[in-house]
Amino acid sequence: MSRYIPGSDDTLHKQTRFVISTEMAMQWLDIYANENGDKLPTSGRILIPSSTTMTSVYQEYTEEYNGSGYVISKASFFRNWKKVHGNISIPKRSRFTVCTLCDLFATRIPIAKADKKDALVQARQTHLERVRVERQKYYSHCAKSRHDPKQYITLILDGMDQSKTYLPHFYHQSKAMINKALLKTHIIGGLTHGHGEYAFGEFPQDSNLTLSILLSILNNINRKEHRLPDTLYLQMDNCSRENKNKYVYGVLGYLVLKGIFRKVRLSFLPVGHTHEDIDQMFSRFSSYLNKNDAVTPGELMEALRKSYSPEPDVHVLEQSEVFDFKAWIEPHLEEMHNHVAPKHFIFKLVDGSLVFKYKYWATDPKWEPYNSSIQLFTNTDISPTTLQSLVPNISALNLSQVVEDIDKLTDYTTEVQVQEWKIFCERMNQQDQLSRCPFTQLVYGDALDGMHVHAADKSKQAAELVHEEGIACLLEKEVARPEVYNGVYRPKAVSQKPLCEGDMVAVLPEKDQFTADALRPGNERWADINC
């Protein structure tokens, strides 16, 4: 980054010099944030990687302007940051938000020697540019959906921090509430043109829950608009347990195979860079709950509706709405390997056959494999088409203890709230019966007569940093392109470097070379064993 530094002029009044220095510092911060941060298109906010601190940003600023005479103090830098650039922030650090590479860059760059610092800064810019292009692809999909909603739909699914939604929730805590039993809830958001779906309940957080929510959202859209668009762009979090697995691929492929969509494109942002517009919705939920109570499940649902505009659709998934997709689709899936490495997948019909391909980055010129397709199904005759519902693990909720503790909080709850909890617990305890549902009804609800089916369609920087242990390995892994393939697992080849003088090696001599005489130092036969 090249900066403009005015010439030294000792006649400048101190106040004037301070104003100029402050303007330069804020200009530097604006450039730094745009080069290193994640921009949220709906709010104008810029999120600097959570591995960074305000102090480390100030240190980079002072290093660049050191000796210019135009460096402001840390206190002034922080004060003007909040005043001038309130849209630039550093999200709270957690194991879900940290990019390992950004974390290493943040710790290595400030202490790196001059001859290595430039290479590290360049490597960081390359990494962030790659992330920016990936995010821009998601924005372009959103724009296509807004411009032509009958042709495209862009849907992003993500989960909210569960620590924000324990019930009963009191924004003002007191000693009477310490050590009380709480009900853990799980909020899943799905954002499509301002509409949302949210899951609540103690179902396992895996691909069954993800797919049940996806099908619920598609069902709602079809019910409102009486059709589904031709193309689905689906953006999900990089979690192999819930999203990036063969079960999700199988169901998406089935949606295309049966003509529900002509094309489905599934995308994942790089780990640690998944801040998107849906996080803004979760942020509004958290802000509302920081100032308001939500004692009962019903009050939590109402809080979600009030906290965001336009008001989202809020839905509590009952036991009869969460289905065992894994058990249904698994017998029909081909064995697959390395399928968690790429970030983009496409499903479409070509001459009546399902084509399943992948890309590692949005900028890749072609989908792989180039002249063929990954085999997703063992056969396309997937039956039966009826899915079985899942029974939630009610015992893990400890509902009886929750109600017992609520009865003790008479100073903080009303009789109506206590009664609502009892009704809720009774309803949850009755959810132990299996139900079954046709797959088509999951997508189209009860409007099967009017079902609309679509017709089938006829790095150089890594090498320069090889001496930087950790960073070089991660950069190499970031640009690695392992082949996604079917069939038997192929063990990774072990790379072998040439032997050098002084290397320790293991040899397997002939049987007669193990004799004491043969192995005695100075024996001529050592030459036969030495390598």
Secondary structure, DSSP 4 states (H G I P E B T S, - for coil): -----PPP-TTS-HHHHHHHHHHHHHHHHHHHHHHHSEE-TTT--EE--TT--HHHHHHHHHHHHTTSS----HHHHHHHHHHH-TTEE-PPP-TTT--HHHHHHHHHGGG--HHHHHHHHHHHHHHHHHHHHHHHHHHHHHHHHHH-TTTEEEEEEEE--GGG--BSB-SS--GGGTT---B----EEEEBTTB-----SS--SSHHHHHHHHHHHHHHHHHHHSS--SEEEEEE-S-TTTTSSHHHHHHHHHHHHTTS-SEEEEEEPPTT----HHHHHHHHHHHHHTTS-B-SHHHHHHHHHHHSSSPPP--PPPGGG-B-HHHHHGGGBPPEESTTS-SEEEEEEETTEEEEEEESSTT-SS-BSTTS----BS-S-----EEEBPPP-GGGG-HHHHHHHHHH-TTT--HHHHHHHHHHHHHHHT-----EEEHHHHHHTT--TT---PPPP--HHHHHTTTSTTHHHHHHHHH--PPPEESS--PPPPP-PPP-TT--------GGGGSTTTTSTT-TTHHHH--
